[in-house]
């Protein structure tokens, strides 16, 4: 018999909530969340996640990506692109400063983590508050 459209949407929403628990973005029992995800995957008749790998299945990733794209307008995406360009420029400037002022670091540029954090802050500050909460 298959699930109704509403039941399918609810199941996907539940999977996202359980993934947030597993990733530590929400409070909850991670082991229970893994079991619930697998139950829902069986119900949806999709690939069941092997939690020894702890990565979302292809279907979950595609669904999540599609929802993320729908959340932002073309103007929002343009702001994000500008944020990325600025973050790359900042990375180059920081690298030059590090090489110039801290020769003992032997020219090691800021790590990708620092660049990601800078990019996130630049993007977050330029988007409407409701999109970043």
MDAnalysis code that builds the backbone (N, CA, C; Angstrom):
import MDAnalysis as mda
import numpy as np

u = mda.Universe.empty(399, n_residues=133, atom_resindex=np.repeat(np.arange(133), 3), trajectory=True)
u.add_TopologyAttr("name", ["N", "CA", "C"] * 133)
u.add_TopologyAttr("resid", np.arange(1, 134))
u.add_TopologyAttr("resname", ["UNK", "UNK", "UNK", "UNK", "UNK", "UNK", "UNK", "UNK", "UNK", "UNK", "UNK", "UNK", "UNK", "UNK", "UNK", "UNK", "UNK", "UNK", "UNK", "UNK", "UNK", "UNK", "UNK", "UNK", "UNK", "UNK", "UNK", "UNK", "UNK", "UNK", "UNK", "UNK", "UNK", "UNK", "UNK", "UNK", "UNK", "UNK", "UNK", "UNK", "UNK", "UNK", "UNK", "UNK", "UNK", "UNK", "UNK", "UNK", "UNK", "UNK", "UNK", "UNK", "UNK", "UNK", "UNK", "UNK", "UNK", "UNK", "UNK", "UNK", "UNK", "UNK", "UNK", "UNK", "UNK", "UNK", "UNK", "UNK", "UNK", "UNK", "UNK", "UNK", "UNK", "UNK", "UNK", "UNK", "UNK", "UNK", "UNK", "UNK", "UNK", "UNK", "UNK", "UNK", "UNK", "UNK", "UNK", "UNK", "UNK", "UNK", "UNK", "UNK", "UNK", "UNK", "UNK", "UNK", "UNK", "UNK", "UNK", "UNK", "UNK", "UNK", "UNK", "UNK", "UNK", "UNK", "UNK", "UNK", "UNK", "UNK", "UNK", "UNK", "UNK", "UNK", "UNK", "UNK", "UNK", "UNK", "UNK", "UNK", "UNK", "UNK", "UNK", "UNK", "UNK", "UNK", "UNK", "UNK", "UNK", "UNK", "UNK", "UNK", "UNK"])
u.atoms.positions = np.array([
    [0.845, -1.173, 0.000],
    [0.000, 0.000, 0.000],
    [0.893, 1.239, 0.000],
    [1.709, 1.731, 0.209],
    [2.481, 2.960, 0.169],
    [1.973, 4.050, 1.102],
    [2.803, 4.988, 1.319],
    [2.484, 6.102, 2.203],
    [1.828, 7.228, 1.423],
    [0.987, 7.983, 2.117],
    [0.402, 9.162, 1.498],
    [1.496, 10.230, 1.381],
    [1.204, 11.265, 0.634],
    [2.164, 12.361, 0.470],
    [2.496, 12.984, 1.832],
    [1.466, 13.205, 2.668],
    [1.689, 13.786, 3.998],
    [2.537, 12.866, 4.875],
    [2.261, 11.569, 4.819],
    [3.049, 10.617, 5.616],
    [4.504, 10.579, 5.147],
    [4.698, 10.663, 3.842],
    [6.053, 10.671, 3.296],
    [6.794, 11.930, 3.726],
    [6.141, 13.085, 3.641],
    [6.771, 14.338, 4.067],
    [7.128, 14.296, 5.545],
    [6.223, 13.778, 6.358],
    [6.471, 13.672, 7.799],
    [7.651, 12.741, 8.065],
    [7.733, 11.646, 7.339],
    [8.841, 10.697, 7.526],
    [10.176, 11.370, 7.202],
    [10.223, 12.146, 6.110],
    [11.464, 12.847, 5.754],
    [11.819, 13.898, 6.807],
    [10.824, 14.600, 7.321],
    [11.083, 15.580, 8.380],
    [11.651, 14.892, 9.622],
    [11.095, 13.733, 9.961],
    [11.579, 12.983, 11.119],
    [13.028, 12.532, 10.916],
    [13.344, 12.085, 9.704],
    [14.726, 11.681, 9.423],
    [15.665, 12.856, 9.651],
    [15.283, 14.034, 9.181],
    [16.142, 15.208, 9.370],
    [16.331, 15.524, 10.846],
    [15.282, 15.427, 11.631],
    [15.373, 15.677, 13.074],
    [16.324, 14.667, 13.715],
    [16.171, 13.404, 13.361],
    [17.049, 12.369, 13.938],
    [18.502, 12.568, 13.510],
    [18.716, 12.992, 12.263],
    [20.098, 13.274, 11.843],
    [20.675, 14.423, 12.658],
    [19.875, 15.422, 12.963],
    [20.356, 16.538, 13.784],
    [20.751, 16.068, 15.181],
    [20.044, 15.095, 15.705],
    [20.415, 14.517, 17.008],
    [21.756, 13.800, 16.875],
    [21.902, 13.010, 15.818],
    [23.149, 12.263, 15.612],
    [24.322, 13.218, 15.444],
    [24.111, 14.313, 14.723],
    [25.188, 15.278, 14.494],
    [25.445, 16.156, 15.719],
    [24.608, 16.040, 16.757],
    [24.799, 16.834, 17.963],
    [24.192, 18.222, 17.886],
    [23.399, 18.482, 16.856],
    [22.774, 19.793, 16.704],
    [21.494, 19.912, 17.519],
    [20.957, 18.776, 17.958],
    [19.777, 18.741, 18.831],
    [20.057, 17.730, 19.932],
    [19.413, 17.941, 21.073],
    [19.554, 16.997, 22.176],
    [18.722, 15.757, 21.904],
    [19.226, 14.623, 22.345],
    [18.483, 13.382, 22.206],
    [19.411, 12.187, 22.259],
    [18.824, 11.019, 22.295],
    [19.552, 9.752, 22.359],
    [20.014, 9.379, 20.947],
    [21.314, 9.426, 20.724],
    [21.857, 9.177, 19.382],
    [21.585, 7.751, 18.906],
    [21.695, 6.789, 19.805],
    [21.452, 5.401, 19.395],
    [19.996, 5.188, 19.005],
    [19.080, 5.789, 19.762],
    [17.655, 5.697, 19.424],
    [17.400, 6.386, 18.086],
    [18.046, 7.536, 17.863],
    [17.870, 8.265, 16.604],
    [18.319, 7.405, 15.423],
    [19.424, 6.688, 15.583],
    [19.907, 5.801, 14.509],
    [18.884, 4.714, 14.211],
    [18.343, 4.118, 15.263],
    [17.331, 3.058, 15.062],
    [16.094, 3.616, 14.367],
    [15.675, 4.811, 14.783],
    [14.476, 5.414, 14.191],
    [14.702, 5.752, 12.718],
    [15.886, 6.254, 12.395],
    [16.197, 6.545, 10.995],
    [16.093, 5.277, 10.169],
    [16.679, 4.195, 10.652],
    [16.629, 2.938, 9.907],
    [15.192, 2.450, 9.731],
    [14.357, 2.586, 10.764],
    [12.945, 2.182, 10.655],
    [12.234, 2.988, 9.561],
    [12.473, 4.301, 9.574],
    [11.820, 5.172, 8.596],
    [12.329, 4.859, 7.187],
    [13.631, 4.590, 7.055],
    [14.185, 4.247, 5.742],
    [13.535, 2.992, 5.189],
    [13.310, 2.026, 6.062],
    [12.627, 0.792, 5.626],
    [11.203, 1.125, 5.198],
    [10.536, 1.959, 5.977],
    [9.165, 2.375, 5.662],
    [9.101, 3.093, 4.313],
    [10.112, 3.947, 4.052],
    [10.156, 4.692, 2.792],
    [10.706, 3.859, 1.630],
    [11.177, 2.658, 1.959],
    [11.758, 1.755, 0.964],
    [12.949, 2.381, 0.255],
    [13.846, 2.970, 1.069],
    [15.077, 3.544, 0.540],
    [16.261, 2.842, 1.195],
    [17.446, 3.159, 0.701],
    [18.671, 2.585, 1.239],
    [18.752, 2.834, 2.745],
    [19.109, 1.791, 3.497],
    [19.228, 1.895, 4.948],
    [20.660, 2.274, 5.292],
    [20.802, 3.312, 6.110],
    [22.115, 3.828, 6.483],
    [22.871, 2.829, 7.344],
    [24.126, 2.617, 7.015],
    [25.035, 1.823, 7.831],
    [25.714, 2.810, 8.779],
    [25.312, 2.805, 10.030],
    [25.805, 3.811, 10.965],
    [27.243, 3.587, 11.409],
    [27.870, 2.524, 10.929],
    [29.305, 2.398, 11.166],
    [30.041, 3.451, 10.347],
    [29.410, 3.880, 9.252],
    [29.987, 4.931, 8.403],
    [29.517, 6.310, 8.852],
    [28.316, 6.388, 9.438],
    [27.703, 7.622, 9.928],
    [27.626, 8.738, 8.896],
    [27.179, 8.420, 7.703],
    [26.930, 9.448, 6.693],
    [25.506, 9.278, 6.175],
    [24.862, 10.366, 5.792],
    [23.496, 10.240, 5.271],
    [23.483, 9.436, 3.968],
    [22.386, 8.757, 3.728],
    [22.247, 8.038, 2.466],
    [22.128, 9.052, 1.342],
    [22.293, 8.582, 0.125],
    [22.191, 9.439, -1.057],
    [20.837, 10.147, -1.095],
    [19.766, 9.409, -0.776],
    [18.428, 10.002, -0.828],
    [18.273, 11.123, 0.202],
    [18.780, 10.917, 1.420],
    [18.665, 11.943, 2.455],
    [19.449, 13.181, 2.038],
    [20.657, 12.988, 1.513],
    [21.475, 14.118, 1.097],
    [20.785, 14.899, -0.019],
    [20.263, 14.189, -1.021],
    [19.596, 14.870, -2.132],
    [18.374, 15.637, -1.647],
    [17.598, 15.037, -0.748],
    [16.398, 15.704, -0.222],
    [16.790, 16.948, 0.566],
    [17.801, 16.806, 1.426],
    [18.256, 17.928, 2.246],
    [18.802, 19.043, 1.377],
    [19.607, 18.697, 0.352],
    [20.145, 19.708, -0.554],
    [19.023, 20.445, -1.274],
    [18.015, 19.708, -1.738],
    [16.903, 20.330, -2.452],
    [16.155, 21.296, -1.532],
    [15.930, 20.890, -0.283],
    [15.247, 21.783, 0.649],
    [16.087, 23.018, 0.932],
    [17.394, 22.848, 1.052],
    [18.274, 23.989, 1.320],
    [18.200, 24.993, 0.177],
    [18.197, 24.494, -1.054],
    [18.132, 25.387, -2.211],
    [16.826, 26.183, -2.231],
    [15.734, 25.557, -1.782],
    [14.437, 26.229, -1.794],
    [14.345, 27.318, -0.733],
    [15.196, 27.276, 0.281],
    [15.133, 28.231, 1.384],
    [15.639, 29.618, 0.996],
    [16.432, 29.702, -0.072],
    [17.097, 30.953, -0.393],
    [16.653, 31.500, -1.740],
    [16.525, 32.810, -1.799],
    [16.199, 33.479, -3.051],
    [17.482, 33.645, -3.868],
    [17.315, 34.061, -5.122],
    [18.491, 34.331, -5.966],
    [19.353, 35.428, -5.331],
    [18.701, 36.403, -4.714],
    [19.443, 37.483, -4.053],
    [20.273, 36.936, -2.879],
    [19.695, 36.002, -2.120],
    [20.431, 35.384, -1.009],
    [21.660, 34.638, -1.531],
    [21.481, 33.885, -2.622],
    [22.585, 33.127, -3.189],
    [23.679, 34.073, -3.673],
    [23.271, 35.198, -4.264],
    [24.251, 36.194, -4.715],
    [25.051, 36.736, -3.529],
    [24.369, 36.983, -2.408],
    [25.065, 37.446, -1.205],
    [26.054, 36.390, -0.715],
    [25.642, 35.131, -0.769],
    [26.535, 34.050, -0.347],
    [27.771, 33.988, -1.233],
    [27.553, 34.130, -2.541],
    [28.687, 34.103, -3.464],
    [29.657, 35.243, -3.170],
    [29.107, 36.422, -2.870],
    [29.969, 37.555, -2.509],
    [30.730, 37.251, -1.228],
    [30.069, 36.590, -0.283],
    [30.730, 36.205, 0.963],
    [31.881, 35.250, 0.720],
    [31.683, 34.305, -0.193],
    [32.747, 33.352, -0.520],
    [33.930, 34.081, -1.162],
    [33.645, 34.998, -2.092],
    [34.715, 35.761, -2.747],
    [35.489, 36.564, -1.700],
    [34.773, 37.198, -0.773],
    [35.440, 37.963, 0.288],
    [36.285, 37.054, 1.173],
    [35.753, 35.896, 1.498],
    [36.497, 34.973, 2.361],
    [37.791, 34.519, 1.680],
    [37.742, 34.281, 0.371],
    [38.951, 33.894, -0.369],
    [39.953, 35.041, -0.337],
    [39.470, 36.268, -0.529],
    [40.362, 37.432, -0.470],
    [40.982, 37.560, 0.921],
    [40.167, 37.360, 1.952],
    [40.682, 37.431, 3.319],
    [41.737, 36.356, 3.542],
    [41.497, 35.167, 3.025],
    [42.478, 34.077, 3.179],
    [43.815, 34.480, 2.562],
    [43.790, 35.064, 1.384],
    [45.029, 35.488, 0.736],
    [45.727, 36.579, 1.549],
    [44.954, 37.556, 2.030],
    [45.535, 38.621, 2.848],
    [46.145, 38.057, 4.128],
    [45.408, 37.178, 4.790],
    [45.920, 36.583, 6.022],
    [47.192, 35.775, 5.759],
    [47.198, 35.053, 4.669],
    [48.389, 34.263, 4.328],
    [49.598, 35.162, 4.154],
    [49.410, 36.267, 3.433],
    [50.507, 37.219, 3.245],
    [50.973, 37.800, 4.576],
    [50.023, 38.142, 5.447],
    [50.378, 38.701, 6.748],
    [51.143, 37.690, 7.604],
    [50.681, 36.447, 7.557],
    [51.350, 35.404, 8.345],
    [52.784, 35.229, 7.875],
    [52.967, 35.165, 6.583],
    [54.311, 34.992, 6.032],
    [55.189, 36.190, 6.397],
    [54.626, 37.377, 6.314],
    [55.386, 38.598, 6.573],
    [55.730, 38.773, 8.055],
    [54.759, 38.550, 8.939],
    [54.944, 38.872, 10.350],
    [55.333, 37.685, 11.233],
    [55.121, 36.498, 10.775],
    [55.429, 35.327, 11.584],
    [56.239, 34.315, 10.778],
    [57.471, 34.646, 10.443],
    [58.272, 33.751, 9.613],
    [58.501, 32.381, 10.250],
    [58.411, 32.294, 11.590],
    [58.607, 30.998, 12.237],
    [57.525, 29.985, 11.842],
    [56.390, 30.475, 11.326],
    [55.344, 29.568, 10.859],
    [55.634, 29.038, 9.453],
    [56.719, 29.508, 8.885],
    [57.191, 29.040, 7.569],
    [56.121, 29.149, 6.490],
    [55.354, 30.222, 6.540],
    [54.391, 30.494, 5.475],
    [53.123, 29.662, 5.514],
    [52.849, 28.973, 6.624],
    [51.606, 28.203, 6.699],
    [50.411, 29.138, 6.665],
    [49.578, 28.952, 5.686],
    [48.389, 29.790, 5.524],
    [47.325, 29.385, 6.540],
    [46.345, 30.276, 6.781],
    [45.244, 29.888, 7.673],
    [44.611, 28.599, 7.164],
    [44.249, 27.741, 8.080],
    [43.620, 26.476, 7.700],
    [42.230, 26.672, 7.143],
    [41.743, 25.639, 6.528],
    [40.419, 25.697, 5.913],
    [39.345, 25.973, 6.958],
    [39.561, 25.509, 8.183],
    [38.589, 25.764, 9.251],
    [38.401, 27.240, 9.501],
    [39.521, 27.969, 9.566],
    [39.419, 29.415, 9.781],
    [38.719, 30.084, 8.599],
    [39.026, 29.645, 7.398],
    [38.400, 30.230, 6.211],
    [36.901, 29.944, 6.209],
    [36.511, 28.730, 6.581],
    [35.087, 28.385, 6.649],
    [34.384, 29.271, 7.675],
    [34.992, 29.456, 8.835],
    [34.380, 30.298, 9.869],
    [34.226, 31.740, 9.399],
    [35.234, 32.266, 8.739],
    [35.169, 33.632, 8.214],
    [34.041, 33.732, 7.181],
    [33.979, 32.758, 6.276],
    [32.938, 32.743, 5.244],
    [31.555, 32.704, 5.877],
    [31.395, 31.826, 6.848],
    [30.101, 31.701, 7.532],
    [29.675, 33.039, 8.132],
    [30.597, 33.690, 8.837],
    [30.273, 34.972, 9.468],
    [29.903, 36.027, 8.437],
    [30.641, 36.095, 7.341],
    [30.343, 37.077, 6.297],
    [28.964, 36.838, 5.684],
    [28.646, 35.577, 5.438],
    [27.353, 35.243, 4.846],
    [26.235, 35.504, 5.856],
    [26.400, 35.018, 7.079],
    [25.370, 35.160, 8.101],
    [25.021, 36.625, 8.336],
    [26.024, 37.483, 8.363],
    [25.787, 38.898, 8.624],
    [25.049, 39.587, 7.481],
    [25.089, 39.016, 6.277],
    [24.454, 39.680, 5.140],
    [23.050, 39.157, 4.837],
    [22.651, 38.031, 5.466],
    [21.330, 37.463, 5.193],
    [20.305, 37.936, 6.218],
    [19.018, 37.914, 5.838],
    [17.981, 38.245, 6.807],
    [18.042, 37.302, 8.010],
    [17.756, 37.815, 9.187],
    [17.887, 37.049, 10.434],
    [17.116, 35.727, 10.400],
    [15.893, 35.698, 9.860],
    [15.085, 34.488, 9.884],
    [15.705, 33.346, 9.078],
    [16.608, 33.650, 8.141],
    [17.235, 32.605, 7.327],
    [18.441, 31.996, 8.024],
    [18.954, 32.641, 9.064],
    [20.168, 32.162, 9.720],
    [19.898, 31.627, 11.112],
    [18.658, 31.478, 11.480],
    [18.352, 30.980, 12.833],
    [17.800, 29.593, 12.788],
])
